[in-house]
Amino acid sequence: MHKYRTAIFVAGALVVAMALDWALPVLVTDGSVRQLVMLAACNVVVALSLNVINGMAGQFSIGHAGFVSLGAYTSAVLSGNMHKWLGGGDATLARSFIVVPACLLASAAVAALFGFIVGLPSLRLKGDYLAIVTLGFAEIVRLVIGTAQVGSGGETIGQAMSSGGALHALSVAVSKLGGQNGYMGPDGQGLPLYAGPFWVLSVTTLACVAAWRLKFSGWGRALRALREDEIAAAAVGVDPTRYKVTSFVIAAIGGGVAGGLIAQMRDGSYLVNPETFNFQASFDAITMVIIGGSGSVSGAIIGGIFVTVTVKAIEQLQNTSVAQLIRGPHMLGTFELTVDLNALRMIIYSVVLIALMIRRPEGMLGERELGQKRPGPRPKSEPAVT
Amino acid sequence: MRVDHPTRGKLELPAGQPLLEVKSLQVSYGGIRALKGVDLHVMPGEVVAMIGSNGAGKTTTLKSIARLLPIGAGEITFAGKRINDTATADLVAAGISLVPEGRAIFPNLTVRENLEVGAYLHRDRKAMRETLEDVVALFPRLGERMTQEGGTLSGGEQQMLAIGRAMMARPALLLLDEPSLGIAPKLVMQIFESIKKIANAGVTILVVEQNTRIALASSQRAYVLKTGEIAMEGPSAELAQNEEIRAAYLGG
């Protein structure tokens, strides 16, 4: 029984996800709330993957949005073209079984490639210096897509290739991503949203299981050992080079898959925009990991949900009755009070982070998992000599 | 305890051939020559100590053998194979385990995880469990603290953990760097008792130690290092009687 626990759990989760695919629109009539639930699930994948670098490997990446962005664009371009090829129309569940896996695999592959490239400097750089490389990477992705010259004639990539060579073809290809206005599919009609609750929830579940197994596998132990002491890790046979680069590739794959889901999320946006994956997004991802507790899988899940809900809920709140109540006529009479709730979000963030740093410097869970006891106290039998 | 290293079969040496041999090893830190041609060898099954004062080059020698320092000149061979260009991580598979200086354990991993990482190269779970039992039998204290984080152990227990972790790889040769450093005297005795047990099980040991008295008492042969050179070598019992050594290292 114990042997098949994970398999039973995954199978159960798939059934639940399938049921929710049908039931969620019935249960939750508000599209924005559905979007929030799905986005929270996607962000859990973002947090879980960043946790591999920032938590387990002990590196510090502040450019995770770069991988998410690459995954989102890859998935958007591929799903848009596949949808066109399949004849357009509705994004049905049946078709999603062709489109979504293909797109997520492509997202993972592209992100993995860039994860490898960004991971290479991690062999020579540590701490702040590596952080700057990751930040630079995310900004390059955002700016290359965002500043592309859009509408440079109807030149196709093939024509560009023959007229101006590979570099010109590449710039034409990038410009087809819509630049600052975002990408809306090959015909500019909006992206097909194939990833319903079934896909979002089952991929998230698989990511959770994978992250859990990774942490407690020999691989995860070796990676955490490397974080603690590189020489000692090498002394037990852990090859630092291989582990550092692999951790970047794995984190990038997770980020890419999350981006791939976000691009096609049902009830989500019909376009992908480079500004969605700006520094703020990378920072949100770090907050998710730190709030939950660096290195903790359940912490990353909690952090992912918490941050998404705060960010989005406050955005939503802007239009609800609570905000009307604050804004509307009250005791002050004619005095018009405007409250920008988006600004409030940063205040909530700050308060939570400051409180956490004081009460729990290691995040809600530290490196532990939900249900794990705190490690025992230091024994008093023998005084420590240092 | 069982010490059937997986590569043991390949380590059958012709009679008289040392397990570890270091020939005219030279190492420099920047422009300073820390080792000026060190020669030493360790026979299979031996416990060999390296003693000497601060800065004599003991740890430098051990670190060079463990491939943590670039070698200037000279040759290191293990079981007849040159290991000058072998990466530290690959030495473990060859049969060499290092216990680094200063109890380099993994503080945020539990004691069990620390030990399991030690068996990192062994995919065989059953064999790993057996080795784990052996290590716990060797250090019962560790058995009591399996679920505790390594960083919460006392200094002596951390050293036990570091040695236990190295033993998890079932090495043919164990390199120990200053096992007594900063540890309460009572525990130093215990740790050297365990080292003796490990040796009795057939593991070859090269130990660097500042505590000359205990190093000579628990080894068969010893090398005395002085300013980057071997000043003296011989059976430990003889060195312990040597007037010069008594005066310099044993306090008369």
Contacts between the chains, C-beta under 8 A, distances in Angstrom:
chain1	res1	chain2	res2	distance
A	218	B	116	7.4
A	218	B	117	8.0
A	218	B	120	6.3
A	221	B	109	7.0
A	221	B	113	5.5
A	221	B	116	5.9
A	221	B	117	5.0
A	221	B	120	7.6
A	222	B	117	6.0
A	222	B	120	5.6
A	224	B	106	7.1
A	224	B	108	7.2
A	224	B	109	6.0
A	224	B	113	7.7
A	225	B	106	4.9
A	225	B	109	6.4
A	225	B	114	7.8
A	225	B	117	4.5
A	228	B	106	4.0
A	228	B	107	6.1
A	228	B	108	6.0
A	228	B	109	6.7
A	229	B	100	8.0
A	229	B	104	4.9
A	229	B	105	7.5
A	229	B	106	6.1
A	231	B	68	6.3
A	231	B	88	7.8
A	231	B	100	5.6
A	231	B	104	6.1
A	232	B	100	5.4
A	232	B	104	3.8
A	232	B	105	6.9
A	232	B	106	6.8
A	232	B	162	7.7
A	233	B	106	7.8
A	233	B	117	7.5
A	234	B	68	7.6
A	234	B	87	7.6
A	234	B	88	4.1
A	234	B	89	4.9
A	235	B	66	6.8
A	235	B	88	6.4
A	235	B	92	7.3
A	235	B	97	7.0
A	235	B	98	4.2
A	235	B	99	7.7
A	235	B	100	5.7
A	235	B	104	7.6
A	235	B	166	7.3
A	236	B	92	6.1
A	236	B	97	7.4
A	236	B	117	5.6
A	236	B	118	5.0
A	236	B	120	5.4
A	236	B	165	6.3
A	236	B	166	7.3
A	236	B	168	7.6
A	236	B	169	6.3
A	237	B	89	5.2
A	237	B	90	7.5
A	237	B	91	7.8
A	237	B	92	3.4
A	237	B	93	6.2
A	237	B	120	5.1
A	237	B	121	4.7
A	237	B	169	6.6
A	238	B	89	6.0
A	238	B	117	7.3
A	238	B	120	6.0
A	239	B	87	7.1
A	239	B	89	4.3
A	239	B	90	7.8
A	240	B	89	7.3
A	295	B	108	7.9
A	367	B	108	6.0
A	373	B	147	8.0
A	375	B	110	7.2
A	375	B	147	7.4
A	375	B	148	5.6
A	375	B	149	4.2
A	375	B	152	6.0
A	376	B	145	7.6
A	376	B	147	7.1
A	376	B	148	4.7
A	376	B	152	6.6
A	377	B	152	7.0
A	378	B	152	4.7
A	378	B	154	7.7
A	379	B	145	7.5
A	379	B	152	7.5
A	379	B	153	7.4
A	379	B	154	6.3
A	379	B	157	7.7
A	381	B	154	7.2
A	382	B	154	4.5
A	382	B	155	7.8
A	382	B	156	6.2
A	382	B	157	7.7
A	382	B	184	5.9
A	382	B	187	6.9
A	383	B	154	7.3
A	383	B	184	7.4
A	384	B	154	5.3
A	384	B	155	5.3
A	385	B	155	4.8
A	385	B	182	5.0
A	385	B	183	6.1
A	385	B	184	5.6
A	386	B	155	6.8
A	386	B	182	5.9
